[in-house]
Amino acid sequence: QVQLVESGGGLVQPGGSLRLSCAASRIIFGTYAMRWYRQALGKERELVAQIDDDGVSKNYADFVKGRFTISRDNAKNTVYLQMNNLKPEDTAVYYCYNPSRNSWGQGTQVTVSS
């Protein structure tokens, strides 16, 4: 059973930054693409960013392009989401996801508010 554990969420003011981490265990991490999703209260879960197994190919949703950066450290079995210039509409629970194993983390809350 794949285990994904997110961390790094919190309360931040508009324009601020946060870095989310997702630590994976019980998989050969470096062979899998990984994704970050988010779900705001009352809304559908939406894809934020994806990174391929070796970290070369990255894709972003239009609403985060230029502000968020996905990266990974396969030696640490961890994928990151650097979030800059945060906006109130970025408030959501952020989840990491392994599409090959259909595994989700428990999520971490990000709240952007003054």
C-alpha positions in Angstrom: 0.0 0.0 0.0 1.5 3.3 -1.1 1.7 5.9 1.6 1.7 9.7 0.8 2.0 12.3 3.5 1.7 16.0 2.8 3.0 18.8 4.9 3.7 22.5 4.8 0.2 24.0 4.6 -0.9 26.9 6.8 -2.2 30.4 6.9 -0.5 33.0 4.7 -1.3 36.5 3.7 -2.1 37.4 0.0 1.2 37.7 -1.9 2.9 35.3 0.4 4.6 31.9 -0.2 4.4 28.4 1.0 6.2 25.2 0.1 4.2 21.9 0.3 5.9 18.6 0.6 4.7 15.1 -0.1 6.7 12.2 1.3 6.1 8.8 -0.3 6.8 5.4 1.1 6.3 1.8 0.0 6.9 2.6 -3.7 9.9 2.9 -5.9 9.3 6.6 -6.0 11.6 7.5 -8.9 9.6 5.4 -11.4 6.3 7.3 -11.0 4.9 10.6 -12.2 3.3 12.6 -9.4 0.5 15.2 -9.2 -0.7 17.9 -6.9 -4.5 18.5 -6.8 -6.5 20.9 -4.7 -10.1 21.1 -3.5 -11.7 24.2 -2.2 -14.8 24.1 0.0 -17.9 23.2 -2.1 -15.9 22.8 -5.3 -14.6 19.9 -7.4 -11.1 18.6 -6.9 -8.8 20.1 -9.6 -5.4 19.3 -11.0 -2.7 21.9 -10.1 0.5 20.4 -11.4 2.2 17.2 -12.6 5.8 16.1 -12.8 7.2 13.1 -14.6 9.3 10.4 -13.0 12.6 12.1 -13.5 11.4 15.6 -13.0 12.1 16.8 -16.5 8.5 17.3 -17.8 6.2 19.5 -15.8 2.7 20.7 -16.5 0.6 23.3 -14.7 -3.0 24.4 -14.6 -3.4 27.9 -16.2 -4.5 29.4 -12.8 -1.1 28.7 -11.2 1.3 29.2 -14.2 4.1 31.5 -13.3 3.3 31.3 -9.5 3.7 27.7 -8.6 6.6 25.3 -9.2 6.5 21.5 -8.9 9.7 19.6 -8.2 10.9 16.4 -6.8 13.9 14.8 -5.0 13.9 11.1 -5.8 16.6 10.5 -3.3 14.3 11.7 -0.6 11.1 10.2 -2.1 9.5 13.6 -1.9 7.6 15.9 -4.3 7.3 19.6 -3.6 5.0 22.4 -4.6 6.5 25.9 -4.2 3.6 28.4 -4.2 4.4 32.1 -4.6 2.2 35.2 -4.9 -0.6 33.3 -3.2 -4.1 34.6 -3.7 -7.3 34.1 -1.6 -8.7 31.9 -4.4 -5.8 29.5 -3.8 -7.4 28.6 -0.5 -8.0 24.8 -0.6 -6.9 21.5 0.7 -3.9 20.4 -1.4 -3.4 16.7 -2.1 -0.6 14.8 -3.7 -1.5 11.8 -5.9 0.2 8.9 -7.6 -1.7 8.2 -10.8 -0.1 4.9 -11.5 -1.1 3.5 -8.1 -4.3 5.6 -7.7 -3.1 6.7 -4.3 -3.9 9.9 -2.5 -2.4 11.6 0.5 -4.5 12.9 3.4 -4.2 16.6 2.3 -2.9 19.7 3.8 -4.9 22.9 4.3 -3.7 26.1 2.6 -5.5 29.3 3.7 -4.7 32.6 2.0 -6.2 35.5 4.0 -5.4 38.9 5.4 
